[in-house]
C-alpha cells in the first residue's frame, strides 16, 4: 500500500519545479576565475611574464626580478581580447636564486600570478 500525502506531493512538485528552473536562472557574466590568468616563468637563464585573457580586458602589470645583485623592473599597460596570450615582459638573468614578483591589475581587480620554474 502506497501512502499519498497531499503535503508530500506538493513538496515533491515544488522540488521538481525548482530543479527544472535551475537550468534557466541567469548566471553572472564572465568566467568565475576572472577575466585573465597570468604566470611568470623563470628558469636558470631568464624569465617571461605571460597573460592569457578569458574575456576582453585592459589593465597594467609590474614584474620585479632580482638575482645576484642585479634587479630588473618592467611595467606597463596591456589590452587583450578573449583567447589572446600576451608576453608582458622577458629578460635574461644569470644565476639560480631569484626573488620574483608579477602583479597584474585589470578593471579594479588584482590577479595573483603563478610563478613556475620548469
N, C-alpha and C positions, 0 to 999 in steps of 0.2 A: 504494500500500500504506500503510495506517494502522498506526502502532505504538501498541500499548496497553500501557503500563507500569502495573503494579499500583500503584506509588508515585504516579504521575501521577493515576490515577483516585481514589486515596484523598485526595490533596491537593485535587483539584478538588471532591470531595464535601464535604470539610471547609470549603473556601472558600464553597461554595454554602450550606451549613448556617449558617455564620456570618453570611452576608448575610441569610438568611431570619430568623434570630433577632434581628438588629439592630433590627428593627422592633418587637419586643416587650420590649426591655430597658427597665426602669423609668427614666424621666427625672427629674431633680431637679424638685421642685415650684417654681412661680413663674416669673416672667419672668427670663431671664438678665441683662437690663438692670437689674433690681431692681424693687422694689415701686412706684416712682414716678419721675416726671420733674418737673423744676422749671425755671422761667425767670423772669428779671427783665427786663421790657420797659420800656425807657427811651426817652422822646422829649424834645423840647425843652421840654415843659411839665410833665412829671411821670414817674411810674413806677407799675408794677403788678407785684407778685410773684405768680406763678401756680404751682400744683401740680396735676399730673394723676396720679391713683392708678391703678396697674395691678392692685393687689390691696388687700385691707383692710389699712390701715396707720395708725399713730399715731406722733407724734413732736413735734419742736419746730423752730422756724425763727428766723432772725435776718436782718433786712435793714438794711444801713447804706448811706446815700447822702449825699454832700456835694457842694456846688457853691457857689462864690462866698461862702465863709464861713458858709454855712448847713448844718447837719447834721441828718439825720433817722435815728433808730434805731427800728426796730419789731421786736418779737419776740413769741413766744407759742407755744402748743401747738395741734396740729391732730389731727383724726381724719378719715379718708376711706374710702369704700367703693370697690370696683373701678369704674372708669369715671368717677368723680366728679372734677370740676375745681373747685379751691378758689382764691379770691382771698385770699391770705395778708396782703397789705398793699398800700397805694397812697398816693399823695400827689402834691401839686403842688410843683414846684420850678422856678424860672426859670433861664435860662442854658443853655448847651450843653455845658459841660465838667463831667462828672460823675465822681466816684470812687464806685464801686459794689461791693457785696458782698452776695450772698444765700447763706446757709448753711441747709441742711436736714439734720436728723439724725432717723432713724427706725429703731427696733429695733436700735440699736447700730451703725448704718452711716451714714456721711456721704455725702450725694449732691451731686455737682457740679451747680450750677445755671448754665444758659447765660444770658448777657446779650445781649439783642438790642436794636438801635436801628433801628426801622422807617424 
